[in-house]
């Protein structure tokens, strides 16, 4: 029988349950991240506070594969920008390059890593 389950964050502000990972991400003002791609999971952003711009693109060039299905420091071809604010939810499908740019205020969000399955 299924039962409710309480999980607490660890010292890195994240928890993992089976194949699902949830992390609280706090980014400082004027942060401009490097583009990355995940092929084995989707990202779901749930904005707690602040504003940011997420830059995404289906095609990318370059980058370094740091582990199977994980590319870092790539260049997004034909980038599209979306503005995020407190209360927004943003879904990034597996295989899309993405990066965050933060303005003058700290940005806080939940990042939920959802396993990618073909056909979903």
ChimeraX attribute file (.defattr): number of C-alpha atoms within 10 A of each C-alpha:
attribute: neighborCount
match mode: 1-to-1
recipient: residues
	/A:1	2
	/A:2	4
	/A:3	5
	/A:4	4
	/A:5	5
	/A:6	5
	/A:7	9
	/A:8	9
	/A:9	12
	/A:10	10
	/A:11	7
	/A:12	9
	/A:13	13
	/A:14	17
	/A:15	16
	/A:16	15
	/A:17	8
	/A:18	5
	/A:19	10
	/A:20	12
	/A:21	15
	/A:22	19
	/A:23	18
	/A:24	19
	/A:25	16
	/A:26	15
	/A:27	19
	/A:28	13
	/A:29	16
	/A:30	14
	/A:31	16
	/A:32	15
	/A:33	15
	/A:34	15
	/A:35	21
	/A:36	22
	/A:37	29
	/A:38	22
	/A:39	17
	/A:40	17
	/A:41	21
	/A:42	20
	/A:43	22
	/A:44	18
	/A:45	22
	/A:46	20
	/A:47	22
	/A:48	18
	/A:49	17
	/A:50	20
	/A:51	22
	/A:52	26
	/A:53	17
	/A:54	19
	/A:55	19
	/A:56	23
	/A:57	20
	/A:58	16
	/A:59	15
	/A:60	20
	/A:61	10
	/A:62	11
	/A:63	17
	/A:64	11
	/A:65	15
	/A:66	9
	/A:67	8
	/A:68	9
	/A:69	13
	/A:70	16
	/A:71	19
	/A:72	18
	/A:73	17
	/A:74	20
	/A:75	19
	/A:76	23
	/A:77	13
	/A:78	11
	/A:79	15
	/A:80	13
	/A:81	14
	/A:82	11
	/A:83	13
	/A:84	21
	/A:85	17
	/A:86	15
	/A:87	11
	/A:88	14
	/A:89	15
	/A:90	15
	/A:91	12
	/A:92	19
	/A:93	19
	/A:94	21
	/A:95	21
	/A:96	19
	/A:97	28
	/A:98	27
	/A:99	20
	/A:100	19
	/A:101	19
	/A:102	20
	/A:103	15
	/A:104	12
	/A:105	15
	/A:106	16
	/A:107	24
	/A:108	21
	/A:109	23
	/A:110	19
	/A:111	20
	/A:112	21
	/A:113	21
	/A:114	17
	/A:115	14
	/A:116	17
	/A:117	11
	/A:118	6
	/A:119	4
	/A:120	4
